């Protein structure tokens, strides 16, 4: 009986540590300084649905950034910028959360349970989205 329990314990450990049971981690790097181009890059642009942790790093030298996660209605959904504010109107979009106020060189993280579909990650600090700080993420079954 003890031998069978050990086999069961080993099998349980293997199953729980296998990739099928592990949460996905997406590394996000934000960079760019005022007056120049800005980027938000992902280490992977397609992931499987489920628990996802976003590890965000602000690689800028002087500029504060944020990362907002938005579920889109479709991959080609247009995101409008409020011209007077130079920002995206987050209230019109389905935001799933954010890592905000990331000082230069700082790290942050956010967890979300993602369903299949199209997502955009963006920085919504004034002018940053317009300067290129956004990236698409596709979530599959």
N, C-alpha and C positions, 0 to 999 in steps of 0.2 A: 504494500500500500504506500509506503513512504517513497519508493522509487517512482511510482506513478505521480505522486504529488510534486516531486521535483521536476518531472517532465512537464507537468502542467504549469508550474511556476516559470520554467524556462520559456515555454511556448507563449505564455502571457506576456513576459518581458519582451520577447522578440516582436510580437504583434504590436505592442504599445510603442515600441521605439522605431517601428518601420515607418517609412515616409507616408504611407497611406493614413496613418493615424496622427501624423505630426502637423502642427500648424505651419502655414506658409509664412516666410519672412521676405519682405520686399525692402531692399535698401534704396533709399531716396537721397540724392545729393542735390542740394540747392546751391547755386553760385551766381555771381554777378554783382556788379557795383553800380551805383546810381550813374545814369548817363550812358551806360553801355548795355550790351545785350546781356540777358539773364537766362539761366537755364535751370530746369528741374529734370533730372535724369533718374531713371529706374534701372535697377540691375536685371530686371525681367519685366517684360511687357505683357505676358500672357501667363496666367496662373489658374489653378483649379479652385472651384468654389469652396468656401469654408472659412474657418478662423484664419485671419491674416494679421500679422504684425508688421507695421510700417516703421522701419528704423530710419529716422530722418537726421541728416547732417547738414548744417549750414556751413558751406565751404567759403563763404564770402569773408573779406578782410574787414569791411566796415559796415556792411549793410545787414539789417535785420530782415529775416524772411519768415514765412509760415507755409504750412502745407494743408490745404483743404481737400478732402476727399468727397467727390460728387458722383452719384449714380446718374448716368444719362438715360434718356428715353430710348436713344438709338446711338450707334457709333458715329453717325453724321450730324447729330444734334448741334446746332449753332449756339455758341455761348456769347451772349451780348454783353458789351461793356457799357456801363453808364458813363457817357462821355464827360459829363461835368465832374465826376468823381474819379475817373480813370480806374474804376474797380468793377468787378463782376457783382451783380445783384444776387447775393447768395440766397435771399428769401424766395427767389423765383426758381431755384434749383433744389435738388434733393441732396443736401449736405449730410454726410454720415459722420462728420466730426472733423477735427483739425488738430494740428500741432501748431500752436501759435507762439508769437513773440520769441522766435529763436534768434538769439544774439549771435554775432559772428563767431564761428568756431564751435558753437553749441550743438548738442545732440538732443533729440526728443524721440518719443515713440507713441504710436497709437495702434489700438487693436480694433478690428471690425470683423463681423461675420459677413462675408460677401457671397452674393448669389450670382448666377451666371448673367453676363451682360457687359455693357461698356461703362467705363468709369473715366473720369478725368481727375488728375491731381494738379492743383494749381496754387500759386501764391497770389493772394488777393490784397497785398499791400499796394497802395496807390502806385499805378503805373507798371507794376511788375508783370501782371498777366500780359499786358500789351507788349512788354519787352521780351516775351518769349518764355516766361516761367509757367509752363504747363506740359503735361505728358499724359498720354492715353494708356489705359490699362484694360486688358480684355480678360474677363473671368469666364472660364468654361466649366462644364459639368464635371 
